[in-house]
Each structure stands twice: as C-alpha cells, then as structure tokens.
Amino acid sequence: MSSSCGVEGALCAPVCGNGHHLVLCTFPTSSILPAGHRYEVQTLGRANTKVSPRYTWGDECDGWRLLDLAHLSVIEERMPPGTSEVRHMHQNAHQMFYVLEGVLSMDVEGVYHQLAAADAFHIPPGAQHLVRNDSGAPVRFLVISSPSSTGDRLVVSDPG
C-alpha cells in the first residue's frame, strides 16, 4: 500500500485496522488545504455486514459502519417490522437515505414519506426527522452522511 496521497510535501502515514486501510496525510502550506489539515484517504478496504463494525440501536435494529471518516460516513441499517427511531436532527450533517430492500417510512419536518427499494431521500442539516418500519417485512437501507453524523445528533420532542 502506498503511503503517499500524491500531494507534494504532504506527510502521510498508513493506518490499518478493522479490515480498513487508510492513509492519514498532513498537508503543507502550499497545498489547496489549510496548513496542518489532516485528511483521511481510504485506499483499500472491503466493507459489508460481515466484516464492518456492527452496533444495535432502538428495538432490535442493526447498523454496520461501512465507512467511518470525519468528513463522510456510510452506514447500512436494518429495521425489523414495527420499529422506529426517535425524532432528531443534525446540526452539520447532510444525510442521504437509500433503500436497498423493503419500504422505509420517514417523517421529515412533519411530512410523511414512504421510500421503496432504489429510492433515495436527502435530509439537510437542521431538519427534524425520524424513520420507521411500518411494513410487515424488514427494511434495509444506507445512510450516507457528510460530514459524519457521529456526535452531531440532537434528540427533539415529538410535536403535539
């Protein structure tokens, strides 16, 4: 694996762990990024629900961190029938939900949406939202966040 990002003068070091291979780079003042800025580049790494870090949330819901960088995260989530998350918002993160299988119900700013397989929905920062599985079958979907939504989630009260 190369330990260079291709930017002249950048100081780069390979980092490996959890089946992911990253290169962390610090850029010089002459680069297009601010001096000393750290940037993570994923150069190699297979990600799926078998090898990626797994977590559980809500009632019996699962998530797998397929990509977990400060500026971008990709999570696959699975919700059994009848499950829901709490209403929340993100101050900084844009989120894109992409349904892989099943039907995902979303409440975004009080407006109800149903997404089927191959549907996507963008949630901008500050938009209150929650997802539910109102169907009789599991739903699988991707949540793509930029920057990462880790530590950026604020739970809000349900209206009414």
Secondary structure as GFF3:
##gff-version 3
##sequence-region A 1 160
A	DSSP	beta_strand	11	17	.	.	.	ID=ss1
A	DSSP	beta_strand	20	26	.	.	.	ID=ss2
A	DSSP	beta_strand	38	45	.	.	.	ID=ss3
A	DSSP	beta_strand	54	57	.	.	.	ID=ss4
A	DSSP	beta_strand	61	68	.	.	.	ID=ss5
A	DSSP	beta_strand	73	79	.	.	.	ID=ss6
A	DSSP	beta_strand	88	90	.	.	.	ID=ss7
A	DSSP	beta_strand	94	101	.	.	.	ID=ss8
A	DSSP	beta_strand	104	108	.	.	.	ID=ss9
A	DSSP	beta_strand	111	115	.	.	.	ID=ss10
A	DSSP	beta_strand	120	123	.	.	.	ID=ss11
A	DSSP	beta_strand	129	132	.	.	.	ID=ss12
A	DSSP	beta_strand	139	146	.	.	.	ID=ss13
A	DSSP	beta_strand	153	155	.	.	.	ID=ss14
###
